[in-house]
Structure formats: C-alpha cells, structure tokens
C-alpha cells in the first residue's frame, strides 16, 4: 500500500500529464484516447521524477514524425519552462524515484479520461483528416514493381493440371488413348500444364499513429494493388476496422484519398490488432475458400490489446488462408529487433515476414512471394 505522500505525488503527475495531452491536442498533434492510455502505460515503467525520461515517454507516444517531435518539444518546454504566468505546472517533482507509482491511476484511466476530458473523443480527433497531404507526388513510381507483385500473387500454379498445346509435361494415359487407332504407336502426344489458381488477396493495413511515417508508401501500395488485383479486398484498422475496397476502385487519386479520409474516422488512432483479426476472421475470410486466399497484413506490430487474443485469432486466420504474409515497414532497418509483444505473438503463424518501405524492399517482397 502506498504512503499518502507518494499517492499525492502520483495524483499530481497524473493531472499534469493529462493536461499536457490536452495541450498537445490543442496544438494539433493527433492525440487519441488510445495514445493517452499508451502514455500512462509507458509512465509506469520509467522514473517520472526524471524530466528527460518523462519527456521521452510522452513524445514517443504523442509524436509520429520528426516534425511532430519538434512541435512536441517546443510545447513541452513552453508548458513547463515558460513564463511564470503561462506555466501552471512544474516539470520537476521532489521525492524518491516513482517508477511504477502510477499503476493505480493507470487502472482508473478509462473513467478519468471519459469524465474529465471530453475533447479526447475519437470523432473530434479525426475530424478534418486530409490524406492528400500524406501523398508524396515526388516519390519513385511503384507501378512496375506492383505489377510484378500482383503477377506473383494472382497467378499461383495449382496442383491440378489441364490440357495445354505447349504443356511442359506429357500425359501418358491420354496419349495412349489418342494413339489406340495407330496401333499404339505414339504419334500424337497429349501435353498438360498446371492450372493457374485464381487467388483472392485480402489486405489488412495498419493505419494507427505509429504507422503515420509510412503513410505515403502505404497509400501507394494499397491503391496500386487494388487496381492491379480487382478481386482483392482492402481493409484498414487502428482501434476499428473499415473496408475501403470500393473506394480504391474508382475516381482519381485525389478524390479517392479525400473520400478515404472522410470514411476512415479512426485513422492515426491506437492499435487493436487482435480485434482487427477477429473482424477479419468473422467477416471477409468466411466468404471464400481457404485454398484460394492469401492474407497480407501490413503493420509494425505495436498493439494496445491483449497478445493472447492475437495468438488466438492468428491461429484461426491460418486455417482460413493458404498463406499469411506479414509486412513490417520497420523490418530491414539495421537496428530492427522484434520487440513488440503483438508482433511476437503473431510471428509463429506467419508464412512470410518481410520488409516493405520503399521500391528496393518491395522488390525483395516480390521475390519472396514468388516462392509461395
């Protein structure tokens, strides 16, 4: 049981952190309820009396790009070190190290955020999202690589064979039947080739805040694959799941991005991978045969939910697909390690774990999928 002084300090840190999150949202950083929960989860693992540890824990969860990090650092300095009249809070708190002291307040966070901070509603955070600002016109074209990727995904050879004039294999039984009238001399050979399997691609794309830095590449990949593979289905998720297949099939790029931004109200929110997999298993994947379905999941693996649910739903998904491909944009970096608990839970059920963040890494993806 905590002593009264520690409890009072914990309450003070909780209040000032919530106020800073509100100030960050006012400064037009994408602050969502899930990100606020991530902030407090991170603070339970650091010494909140150390200003640098405290600042980095907040910045890691509230800023998704270099520009946002700079804006947050300016906000943090102003919030705690501005003029006396402008700063109601002090960043330094005297006392013993308080690592783990926010556990009680973290458990009460759902109620406190709901009652004390109505401005954190998901609808308010995502209002006015313009994806056209995340479309890089100067990025290298991906059409050629995407066509090659679509070719490997959509034209997988089946175990079954069909008659083919230029088939690589000779069907001895058919050849014997055809040549019975010639006294069993093999004058006419029957050739066969492996049938091309019609593959259905289901893409589940992570659009949570931690994936914001990869949005320009992800948007090009989604649009390109949907146009190259008309039978594919595209869904995006953060805390919720939304199918955008129909939105990617028509209109210009600008109109498509605008409509997707208006439709996907949870873009740049938190992450619930387990919930997204459950929605996929009980929806789209029930509509087609497992042997003709390839599931592509594009995510960094960072998750706010239960890892046990990810493991359970990945097992179910593996039974409903012929292959599961997980694309992690962070994979391929020299310092990359699988640290995210959600990624660790999913990996045992993944057939291909691959990078994809630029044209070069996409070519590696094409080569690997050619071996499906």
KADASUL-V558308 format. One record per pair of residues at least 6 apart in sequence whose C-alpha atoms are under 7 Angstrom apart, sorted by the first residue. I is the first residue (numbers start at 1). J is the second residue. D is the distance in whole Angstrom. If there is no record, write none. Layout:
I;J;D
I;J;D
This chain:
10;101;6
10;102;6
16;89;7
21;31;7
24;31;7
25;31;5
29;68;7
30;125;6
30;268;7
31;62;6
31;125;7
32;120;6
32;122;6
32;125;6
32;269;6
33;120;6
34;269;7
34;270;5
35;61;6
35;62;7
35;270;6
38;61;6
39;57;7
39;58;6
39;61;6
40;106;6
41;106;7
42;57;6
43;57;7
44;99;6
44;100;4
44;101;7
44;102;6
44;103;6
45;99;6
45;100;6
46;53;7
46;99;5
47;53;7
47;97;6
47;98;5
47;99;4
48;54;5
48;98;6
48;99;6
49;92;6
49;93;6
49;97;6
49;98;7
51;91;6
51;92;6
59;69;7
59;72;7
63;69;5
63;72;7
64;209;6
64;210;6
64;212;6
64;213;6
65;213;6
79;87;6
80;87;6
80;89;6
80;90;5
80;91;5
81;87;7
122;266;7
123;265;7
126;265;6
126;266;6
126;267;7
129;261;6
129;262;7
130;258;6
130;261;6
131;257;6
131;258;6
131;261;6
132;254;6
132;257;6
132;258;7
134;215;6
134;216;5
135;216;5
136;216;6
142;359;7
143;224;7
145;363;7
146;224;6
146;225;6
147;228;7
148;366;7
149;366;5
150;225;7
150;228;6
150;229;6
152;369;6
152;370;5
153;199;7
153;369;7
154;198;6
154;199;5
155;196;6
155;197;6
155;198;7
156;196;6
156;197;5
157;194;6
157;195;6
157;196;5
157;197;6
158;194;6
158;195;5
158;196;6
158;197;5
159;194;6
160;194;6
160;195;6
161;192;6
161;193;5
161;194;4
161;195;5
162;192;5
162;193;6
162;194;6
162;195;6
163;191;6
163;192;4
163;193;6
164;191;6
164;192;5
164;193;6
165;191;6
166;191;7
167;191;5
167;192;5
167;193;5
168;191;7
168;192;7
168;193;6
169;191;6
169;192;5
169;193;6
170;189;7
170;190;6
170;191;4
170;192;6
171;190;6
171;191;6
171;192;6
174;190;6
175;186;7
175;188;7
175;189;5
175;190;5
176;184;7
178;188;7
179;185;6
179;186;6
179;187;7
179;188;6
198;292;6
199;292;5
199;293;6
200;231;6
200;232;5
200;292;6
200;293;5
200;294;6
201;232;5
201;233;6
201;293;6
201;294;5
201;295;6
202;232;6
202;233;5
202;234;6
202;294;6
202;295;5
202;296;6
203;233;6
203;234;5
203;235;6
203;295;6
203;296;5
203;297;6
204;234;6
204;235;5
204;236;6
204;296;6
204;297;5
204;298;6
205;235;6
205;236;5
205;237;6
205;297;6
205;298;5
205;299;6
206;236;6
206;237;5
206;238;6
206;298;6
206;299;5
207;236;6
207;237;6
207;238;6
207;267;6
207;268;6
208;238;5
208;267;6
208;268;4
208;269;5
208;270;5
208;271;6
209;268;4
209;269;5
209;270;6
212;268;7
217;357;6
217;358;7
223;248;6
226;232;6
226;248;7
226;249;7
227;249;6
233;245;5
234;243;6
234;244;6
234;245;5
235;241;7
235;242;6
235;243;4
235;244;6
236;242;5
236;243;6
237;276;6
238;266;6
238;267;7
238;269;6
238;270;6
238;271;4
238;272;6
239;266;7
239;269;6
239;270;5
239;271;5
239;272;5
240;266;7
240;276;7
241;276;6
242;264;7
247;256;6
247;260;7
248;256;6
270;304;7
271;303;5
271;304;6
272;303;6
272;304;6
272;305;5
273;303;6
273;310;7
274;305;7
274;309;5
274;310;4
274;313;7
277;313;6
278;313;6
281;317;6
285;320;6
290;320;5
290;321;4
290;322;6
291;321;6
291;322;5
292;322;7
293;321;5
293;322;6
294;321;6
294;322;6
294;323;5
294;324;6
295;321;7
295;323;6
295;324;5
295;325;6
296;324;6
296;325;5
296;326;6
297;325;6
297;326;5
297;327;6
298;326;6
298;327;5
298;328;6
299;327;6
299;328;5
300;328;5
300;329;6
300;330;6
301;340;6
301;342;5
301;343;4
302;340;5
302;342;6
302;343;7
303;342;6
307;341;7
307;342;6
307;345;6
310;342;7
310;345;6
310;346;6
311;345;5
311;346;6
314;346;6
314;349;6
315;349;7
318;324;7
318;349;7
323;351;6
324;350;5
324;351;5
324;352;7
325;350;6
325;351;6
325;352;5
325;353;6
326;350;7
326;352;6
326;353;5
326;354;6
327;353;6
327;354;5
327;355;5
327;356;6
328;354;6
328;355;5
328;356;7
329;355;5
329;356;5
329;357;5
330;336;7
330;355;7
331;354;7
331;355;5
332;355;6
338;344;7
354;365;6
355;361;6
355;365;7
356;362;5
356;365;7
